[in-house]
Amino acid sequence: MSSPDSIAQTPFIDPTPLPSDIPPVDEVGATSAPLKSAAFFIGAYCKEFNEDFMLCKNENNDPAHCLKEGRKVTRCATDIIRKLREHCEKEFETHWRCLDDRNQEYFRCRPLEREFNTCVWNSLKLEKVIPGTPQGQEPIHLKTKPVFKAS
C-alpha cells in the first residue's frame, strides 16, 4: 500500500483521449491567486465566450456537449493573462502575491489593486467592474476609506 505522501505527489492524468473534433487547448497555467487577481478582467475580456459557454451548459447537462465552448473560454483566459503579464507584469505579480499572502482577501490588497487596475486601464483599456454594484454608488474597490482595513 502506498503512503498518503506519495499519492499527494502524483498528479492525476486522464489517459482517455478527447474526441478528434474537439480542438486541443493548453491549460491556463495559473494558480488561484493570479486567477483571482485577474478575475474581473477575464470576465470583461472573455464575456462573449463565457456567455456562450453558460448558454450551452443550460441546454444540456452532458459535460461533453460544451467542450468546444469551454476550450474557447480557456483560450481567452490564457490570452488575457498573457497580456496582463506583458503589459502590467510588476503590478499584476505584486497584487496576486499580496492576495496569496493575505488569505486571498481583496480588501487587504486595495492599494496594490488600484495600481494594477490603473495599469490595465492604461495599457489594455479594460476597467474593473463588479457585477451587481448599485448605480450611483462608489464601487468598493475605488473607496479610499473603506469600512474594512488591512490589519
Buried (B, 14 or more C-beta within 10 A) or exposed (E): EEEEEEEEEEEEEEEEEEEEEEEEBEEBEBEEBBBBBBBBBBBBBBEEBBEBBEEBBEEEEEEEEBBBBBBBBBBBBBEBBEBBBEBBEEBBBBBBBBBBEBEBEBBBBBEBBBBBBEBBBEBBEBEBEEEEEEEEEEEBBBEEEEEEEEE
